Amino acid sequence: MKKVLKVFGKILLVLLILIVILLIVCFFYQKSAQKKDRKLLEDGGYSHLYSAGDYKMNINIYGDGKNKIVAMPGSGDAEFTVNMKEFSEHLSDDISLVVVTRPGYGLCEETDHEITTEYLVDSTRTALKNAGVEAPYILMPHSLSGIYATYWENTYPDEVSGVIFLDSVNEAYPEVSEEEIKQQTSGIAFQVAKFLQRAGVSKVLNDIMYRDDNPDEYANAMFEINPAGFSKSYISEIKNFNKNMRTAWDSIKYNDIPKIYISTNYQTIDDVRDYLMYSYGEVDEAKAQERFEEEKSSEYQNYLKKRTEYINKLGNCKEINIAGSHFIYDQKPDECAKVIADFITELD
C-alpha cells in the first residue's frame, strides 16, 4: 500500500510540475503575442494616446470634415475604434469621426479612479482638448455610452451641438441586481475565466481552436492586448452601473439640442431573418419566429413605452428605426450613414 501511495504521489508531483511549466509557457506566449499586437496597432495607425488627467486615452480621428462626431463605445467594446474606421468609410467628407475609448479598453490606459459618470465624462473632455479636438461636438454614443452622453449634453450643453444615440442605454433600462453584479465582477466563473486569461491559457486555446477563422487582425489585436472584461476599470464601471445610470437620468433637463435616437426594432419577420443571417450566417425559422414574438410581449412593449418617455423627456429628440442588430452601424452601414447625413444637414 505504501508503495502504491508513493507512486501515486510521484505521479501527482510530475503532473503538478507539468502544469506549472505549461502555465509559464502560456504566460510568456501571451506576453509575446501582446507585444506583437501592440506593434501591429501602432504600425496600423491605431495608437494615439492623449492625457485624460490621471491616465492616457486612445483617440482615433477618421476624416477631417467640419462636423466633429465623437463616437463612444458600448460596454467592453475594445474593438470599437477599429469598427468605426470601417464605418467612417460610409460617411460623407464633411464629417470628422473622433473615436474615444475608456480606461482599460484596448490601448487606453487603466486608472485607479472609480469609474463614475462624472469622472468618465470629464476625463473624456480633457483628452479631447489635449488631442486638439475642440467643442462643440456631435456626440454619438453606442449602447452603454448613452449614460455618459445623456449626462454630458445636460451638464455641458454649450459643448454639444447634437446627439446621435446609437441604440443606447436609456432610462427604460432596469437596474442590475447586486447578485448579477457580483457574478460579473467576482463570481467563481468570472474568477476562473480571469485566471485563465491572465495566465495566457485562453489565448493559447483561442489561437489553436480559431487560427483558421481569419478574424480582422486589428480588431482581434485591440481585444487581445487587454481584454476589457477583466480590467479593473471595466469592473469598476460594472459595479457603478446603477449609480451611473441614476446620475445621468437625474441630470436630464429638457433642452433644444438636436438629437436622434436610432433604434433597431424588428418591423417584419424578414427583419429578423436579415439579423440572423448577419449574425449567424443562416436563418433558423423557429428562432426567427421566437425573436419576432418577443417584441410583441407586454414586457417589451412596456420597455418601448418607457423608452419613448425618455426620448421625449430629453427634448428635441426624434426616434428613427433601422431594423436589425444592436451593432446596426456594422450590419447596415449605408442606412445608418444616410440617417446621420440627414441629421447633420438639418443641423447646418
N, C-alpha and C positions, 0 to 999 in steps of 0.2 A: 504493500500500500504506500509506504514511504517513497519507494522508487517511482511509482505512478505519479504521486504528487510532485516529486522533484522534476520529472519530465514535463508534467503539465505546467509547472512554474517556469521552466526554461522556455517553453513554447510561448507562454504569455509575455515573457520578457522580450523574446525575439519580435513578437507582434508589436509590442509597445515601441521598440526601437525602430521598427519599420514604419510605424505610424508617424513617429516623430520626424524621421527622415523625409517621409512623404510630405508632411506639413511644411518642413523647411524648404523643400524643393518647390512646392506650390507657392509659398510666400515670395520667394525670390523670382519665380516665374512671373507672378503678377506685378512685382515691382519693376521688372524689366519691361513688361508689356505696357505698364502705365507711363514709363519714361518714353517709350516709342509713341504712345498715343499723344502725349503732350507735344512732342516734336511734330507729329503729323498735324495737329491742330494749329500749332504756331506757324508751320510752313504753309498751311492752307488758309491762313489769314483769319483764323477764328479767335485768336488770343489778343484782347485789347483791355488791359486792366487799368482801372482808374480808382483813385481813393474815394471810398464811400464814408470815410470817417475812421473807424477802427478796423476796417477790412477793405480789400480791393475787389471791386465788382467788374465782371467781364461784360463789356458793352460792345456790340457789333452794329455797324451802321451800313445799310444797304441802300444805295441811291443817294442823290444829292438834291432832291426836289425841295421846294419851299415849304411844303406841308410835312411837318415832323410828327410821324406816328410812333408813339412809344409802345412797343409790343411787350406785354408782360406775361410770363409763363404760368401754366397751371401747376398743380401740386406735384413736386418731384420731377418735373419735366426738364431734365438736364439737356435733352436733345433739341429743345425748343428753338434755340438760336440757329441751328443747322436747318431745321424745317422751315423757319421763317425766311432763310436765304432763298430757299426754293420757292416759297410763296411770293417773295418780293419780285420775282421774275414775271409775275402775272399782274403786278401793279403798274400804274401809269408813271411816266417820267417826272411828274410834279410831286412825287412822294419820296420822302426820305424815311425809310423804316429803321427805327432805332430800337434794337432788341436788348432789353435789360435782363438781368438774371437775379438770383437771390443767393444769400450765403449758403455754401455747401452744395450748390448746383453746378456741375461741370467744372469749369475753370475758375469759377468765382470762389474767393477765399471764404474760410469759416469766420465766425465771430463768436466771442464769449458772451455777447449780449443776448438777453432774452429776445426772442422774435415776437414783437408785438406789432400791431398795425401802425402805430405812430412811428416806431423805430424803422420799420421797413420802408415806409413812405419817405421819411426824412433822409434816410441813408441813400435811397434811390435818387432823390432830388439832388443830393450832394454829389453823387457820382456823375449824374448827367451834366451838372455845371462844370465839374472837373474834366469832363470829356469834351467840353466846348459846345454842348447842345443846350441852347438857351430856350426858355419858355417864350411864348405859350406852346403847349403840346396838345396833340390829339391822343388821348390815352386809348390803348386797345388791349384790355385785359382778357385773357382766356381763363375760363374755369375759376380756380381759387382766387386768382388775382382780382376778380370782381370785388372782393372785400376791400382790397387796397385802393383800387381805382375809385370806388364809391367814397371812401374817406378822403382821398386826395382831392377830388373835384369839389367836395363840400367844404374842405378845410382851407384849400388854397385855390379858390375859383379863378383868381387872376392869372394862374399859371396854365389853365386848361381852356382850350378853345373848342373842344369837342371830345366825346367819348364814344368808342365803339365797343360795346360789350359782346365778346365772343362766347356765347353760351355760358355765361359767367355764373358763379355762385351769387345768389341773390337772397333777399330777405325771406323767401319762401323755404329756404333750406332749413331742415331741422338741426338742432344741436346734436352733437355726438355724445353718447353716454360715456361716463368715466371708465366703464369696463372696456368699451371699444377702444378708447384712447390708450388704455393700459396694454391691450393686446397688440396695438400698432407700434407701441414705443418701448415696451419692456416685457411682453409676454414670452412664454417659453419658445414658441415658434419663431418669434422675432429674434430672440437671443441666439438661437441655433443658426438661423439664416445669417445673422450679423457675424457670428464667429466664422462660419464657412466663407463668407465674403472677405473678412479681414485676413483670414489665413490664406486666401488665394485659391481655395478648393473650388469655389463656384466658378471662378474664371477658367480654371483648367477644364472642368467638366463642360462648361459652356463652349469652349473652343473645340473640344473633342466632339461634342454632340451636334454643334451647329456650324462647323467650319465650312460646310459647302453651301450654306444658305446665302452667302454673299450679301450681308446687310450693308447699308450705307456706311462706309468706313468712318466718315466724320461723325455721324450721329452715334455710331457704336462707340467710338473713341470718347466722345463727350460724356456718354453714360458710364463707361468703364473706368474712366480716370478718377471718378469719385461718385459712386452710386448715391444719389441724394437721399434715398430711403434710409440710409444708415448714418448720415451725417448728424452731428449734434445740433446744428442749426435747423435742419429739417424736423428733427424730433421735437425741438422747442416749438416750432411752428405748429405741429400737430397738437401738442399739449395745450397750446394757446388758441386753438381753432375757435372754440365757443366764445372766449373772451374777445378775440379779434373781430368776430362777426358782430358782437354786440357793440363794440366800439364804432365800427363802420355804420351800422344801422342807426345808432344814436346820433351820428353826425349829420344825417340827412336833413337838408333844408331845401325846400322846393326852389329851384333856380331855372334860369333861362339858357343855360349852357346846352347847345345842341347835342343830342345823344340818340344813338340807336342801339337796340338790343337784338342781336342776331340769335334767334332760337333755332332749334334743329328738330322740331317735332314732325313726326310722320303724318302726312295727309292722306296717303293711299297705301294699299298693300304693296304696290310697286316701289314706293319709297323704302319700305322695309327690305324688300328684295335687293334693291340697289345697295343698301347699307350692308347686308350680309355678304354680298358679292365683294364689296370693297374690303370688308374686314376679314372674311374667311376664304374668299376665292370660290365660293359655291353658295347655293341657296338651299337651305333646309326649309321646306314648306311648313312643317309643323312649328318650327322655331319662328318663322315669319308670322304665322297666324298668332302665335303666343305673344310676340312683341307688339303686334298691332292691337291686340285686345287689351294689353296692359295700359295703353294710353287712353282707353275708354273707361278705366276703373274710376270709381268715385275718389279714391285716394289721390290718383294722379290728376284728376280734374280739379280737386281741391288745391293741389300744388300749383296748377296753372292759374287758378283764380288769384292765389296769393302772389304769384309772380307778377301778374298784371297790376295788382295793387302797388307792388314795389316800383314797377316801371312808371306808373302814374305819379307816385309819390316823389320820384326824382325830379320831375318837371321837364318839359320839352324833350321827352324821350319817346321814340317810336319803335315798336317791335316789328322786325322783319324776319320772316321764317324762311329758312333754307333747309328742307328736309334732309336728314342724313346723320352722319356721325358727329359725336362730340368734337371731333377734330375736323370740323367742316372745311376749314381752310386747306386741308390736305385732300379730302375727298372731292370737294367741288371748288377748287381754287378760282376758276374763272367766274363762277356765280358770286362767290364771296368778294372777289376783287371788284366786280361790277357794282355791288351794293356799296362798297367803300368809296368807289369813284363817284357815285351819285351823291353820297353823303357829303363828300368834300366839295363837290360842285355847289351844293346848297350853302356850304359854309362861305364859299367865295362870293 
